[in-house]
């Protein structure tokens, strides 16, 4: 076991007077998934962080550090070390679930942007089933080669629309997945997977400006987004062409949507 260290990178040159947007990637991804997405001319700082068990952040640490509460505490500690007083959160899929949990528990969050993310599973029985499913996937990761897991993962219907991406982009995504460590992925599923995530439906932020971005081909997360808006009416939903991973499938539209929404938030003089 090693000391816990989180890796981060500024996607744009840091300017102290600009608001900061913290970007959190999905399962089997890294902060590099957001590289090149936002123009340096945008009046925001964009900071990408590798979540625990992924990329260059620590992998072989005690499993307790993988609990959602521990992850959020570590991320908050990092923002204090970087002297970022308040911030927006942008999260994709697993990173969106982390961002939502973070926003619920941190008054320094100015706004929330969720891409294809869920507040969890409300039904206890279904949540237990998902826990078992996540644990089964984790066991596969701990007992079989990573390439086998990635091959099966890429065949999931959720990612079918990524087949339309340029070959160089598809290869970059695959290489990112194959660069991970089995232990880190397994712990992420077992300790902060959708099944282990608390039910955040009753706690959706009522006063934090929130943008939900979903793909037109991603019917499951379109339905989730509509349900979230019914619970928290201040939520804005934007649907873009593409599937589950809109920021890669429609990068320019995604970046424009994010930056336009940020510019419309109170206190932004843009």
N, C-alpha and C positions, 0 to 999 in steps of 0.2 A: 504494500500500500504506500502511496505517496501523498505529499501535501497537496491540498486542493488549490488549484490555480485556474482561473478563467482567462481564456484568450479573447482578445477583442481587437478590432481594427476600425479606424475611422475611414469611412467610405468617401468622405469629402474632407477637405482641409478644415480643421476645427477653428471656429471663430467664436470667441467667448460671448459676443453680443447676440448670437443667433440661437434660436430654440433648437434643442436636440431631439432627434428621433432615434430610439433604440430599436434595432431590427433583430428579430429572433427567428431562426430557421426552423424547418420541420424535421421529423424523424429521418435519420440517415443523411442529413444535410450538414452544412456548415454556414458560417456567416458569409462565406465567399459566394453563396447563391445570390446575394444582393449586389455583388460587385458590378459596377458599370451601369447600374439601374438608374441612379439619380445624378443629374447634371451637377457639377460643382458650382454652377451659377445659381442654383436654387438657394434661397435664403434660409437654409436649415443645415444643421449638422446631422449627418447620418452615421450612426455607430452600430456596427454589427458585432454580435457576441456569439462565440461558439458555446452552445449549451453543454452541460456536463455530459461526459461520455461520448462527445462528438468532436471532430476536428482536432484542434490543438489544445483544447481544454482538458483538464485531468480526466482520466478514465479509471485507473486502478486505485480508487479510494473506497472507503467504507460505504456500503450500500445506503447508510442513513443519509448521506449527502445527496442522494438521488430523489429523496422525498420532495414533493412540490414545495412544501414550506421551507425546506432547507435551500432549495434552488433559488427561491425568491429572496431569502435572506442574504445569500451570497451575491446575487445580482444587485440588491440594494446597497450592500457593502461596497461593491465595485463602483457604483455611481457616486457614493460619498468620497471614495478615494480619488475619483476623477473630478471631484468638485462640481458635479452637475446637480444643481439645486432642484430642478424640475424637468420633466421630459414627457414626450409622447412615446407610446409603445406601438410598434408594428410587429405583428406575429403571424407566421404562416403555419397552419395545421397544428402540430404539437407546440410550436412556438407561440401560436395564437392562444392555445390553452394556458400556457405559462403567462402570457401577457394579460389575459383576462383575470387569472388568479392574482397577479401582481397588482392590477388596477383596483381590485376590490379591497386590497389591504394596504394601499399606499396613497396618501393624500397628495403626494408630489406628482402624481400622474395627471397631466393636463388633458390628455385625449388618448383614444384607443382606436387602433386600426387592426381589424382582424380579417385575415384572408383564409377562407375555408376552415373555420375553427368552430368548436362546439363548447357549450358550457357544461358538458358532461351528460350523464345518463340519469334521468330522474327516477326511473323504475328500479327499485332495489334488486329485483330478480334479474332483470336484464343487465344491471351493473355487475352482478356476480358472474353471469355468463361471460361478460366481456373480460372480467378479471381472469377467468379460466383460459379464455382465448389468448389473452396477452401473455399469460404464464406459459402456455403451450408454445407460443412463438419464441419466447425467451429460452425455453429448453432446447428448441431447434438451434438457436444461435450458439448455445453453449456446447452443443454436441456435434455440429456439422459445419462444413466449410462455409465461410461467408458468401462465397460466390453462388452457392446453391440457394441460400436465402434470398439474395438479390435477384436471382433469376425468377424465383417465384413471386417476389414482390413486384417486379416490373410487369408481370402478367396479370396483375389485379385489374379488374374493370375500372377502378378509380383512376388509373393512370393511362387508360387506353388512348386518350386524346394526345398524350405526349408522343405517340408514334408519328404525328404530323410535324413534329419539330425537326429542324435541320439536323442531319446526321452529326455534325460537330457538337451541337448542343446536347443531343441525346448521349453522345459519348462522354461529354463533360459531366453530365448528371450521373451516369453510371460509374465513372471513375471516382466521383465524390462519394457515392455509396460504398464502393469497394475499398475506399481509403479508411473506413471506420474499423473499430475494434469490436469483436463479438461481445466481449464482456460489457462494454459501455452501452451497446444497443440493448442487450438483455436486461441490464439494470434499469435502463430508461423505461422499458416496457413494464417491468415488474413493479417499479416504485412510483412512476408517474405516468403510466399509460392511461388511456381513457377510462378503463375499468377502475383504476385506483383513484382517479381524480374525484374529488368531492362533487356533489351535485350543486353546481353554481346557478342553476335556473332561478331559485328564489332570491339570489343575491346579485343578479345582474346590476351593474352600476346604473343608478337612476340619474345621476348628476354629472357623469363623465361623458363628454361628447364622444360618440362612438360611430365609426364607419365600418360596415361589413362589406367585403368584396368577395363575390362568388362568381364562378364560371357558369356560363349559360348551359353547358353540358353536364354540370354537376348538380343533378336534381336533388340528391340527398342534402347537400349543404345549402341549396336554395331554400328547401323546406325548413331547415334549422334556422336560417337567417330570418325567415318570415315569422317563425315562432318567437324568436328573440325580440323582434320589433314589437310584437303584441305585448310582451312582458315589459319592455323598456321603450316607450314611444319615442324617446329622443334619438334613437338609433337611426342612422341612414344606411340604406342598402344600395349598392351599385353592382349591377350584373354586367360582366364583360364577356366577350367571346372567349371560348376555351373551356377547359375542364377544371380539375382540382387545383392545379398549380398555375394560377393566372399570371403570377409575376414572371414566369418563364415563357408561358405560351403567348402572352400579350404584354410584353415588357413595356413598350412605349405607352400604351393605354393605361397600364397599371400605374406607372410612375406619374403620369399626368393626373390620374384620378387622386392619388395620394397627395400630391403637391397642391392641387386645387383645393382639396378638402382642408388641408393644413392652413392654406392661405385664408380660408374663410373663418377660421376659428377666432374667437374674441382675443383681442390684444395683439394680433398680427398686423404689423404695419408694412404691407408689401405692395 
